[in-house]
Amino acid sequence: MPVLKDSILSGEAVLSFQPVGRDIIYEYNVADHIDSSTKEPAWGEMRYTTRSFKNIIKGYSAGQCIWVRVRARNKHGAPTGRKV
């Protein structure tokens, strides 16, 4: 389960999550608003990290609501048939 916390710097957040076994890389998206037509978060560009802790997300206003989703990938690619 991803954990998103305020950073000590204004306009930044810190993303951490439980590492998943042998997975090598994590993909995550950030949304800062809800799409009016789909009523779902408007996911931004895919970001990549090899760290499961202290991923700094920058560029937001203090007090702004953001959503995050994370997916783990290993050397064989993303899992199929299940949501992460």
C-alpha positions in Angstrom: 0.0 0.0 0.0 1.5 3.3 -1.0 2.0 6.0 1.6 2.1 9.6 0.6 3.2 12.2 3.2 4.0 15.9 3.2 7.7 16.7 2.7 9.5 19.2 4.9 9.6 21.5 1.8 6.4 23.3 0.6 4.9 21.9 -2.6 6.6 18.5 -2.3 5.3 15.1 -1.1 7.2 11.9 -0.2 6.0 8.5 -1.7 6.9 5.3 0.0 5.6 1.7 -0.3 6.4 -1.8 0.7 9.0 -3.4 -1.6 7.8 -6.4 -3.5 10.3 -9.4 -3.6 12.5 -9.6 -6.7 10.9 -6.7 -8.5 13.5 -4.4 -10.0 11.6 -1.3 -11.0 8.5 0.5 -9.9 6.2 2.7 -12.1 4.0 5.3 -10.6 1.6 8.0 -11.8 0.4 11.2 -10.0 -2.9 12.9 -10.6 -3.7 16.4 -9.3 -7.3 16.7 -10.5 -10.4 14.6 -11.4 -11.2 14.3 -15.1 -14.7 15.8 -15.6 -15.8 13.4 -18.3 -14.6 10.1 -16.7 -14.9 11.1 -13.0 -11.5 9.4 -12.5 -8.2 10.9 -11.5 -6.4 12.4 -14.5 -3.2 10.4 -14.4 0.0 12.2 -15.5 3.1 10.9 -17.1 4.5 7.6 -15.9 7.5 7.9 -13.6 10.0 5.2 -12.7 12.1 4.4 -9.6 14.1 1.5 -8.2 13.5 2.8 -4.6 10.4 1.9 -2.5 11.0 4.7 -0.1 11.6 8.4 -0.1 10.5 9.2 -3.6 10.1 13.0 -3.8 7.2 14.3 -5.8 7.6 18.0 -6.7 5.7 20.8 -8.4 2.5 21.0 -6.4 1.0 23.8 -4.3 0.9 23.6 -0.6 -2.4 22.0 0.5 -3.2 20.6 -3.0 -4.8 17.1 -3.1 -2.9 14.6 -5.2 -3.5 10.9 -6.0 -0.8 8.2 -6.6 -0.8 4.7 -8.1 2.2 2.3 -8.1 3.0 -0.8 -10.1 6.0 -3.1 -9.7 7.8 -4.6 -12.7 10.5 -7.3 -12.8 12.8 -8.3 -15.6 9.9 -10.2 -17.2 7.7 -7.1 -17.4 4.5 -6.0 -15.7 2.1 -8.6 -14.2 -0.8 -9.5 -16.3 -4.4 -10.2 -15.3 -4.2 -8.4 -11.9 -4.3 -4.8 -10.7 -1.6 -3.6 -8.4 
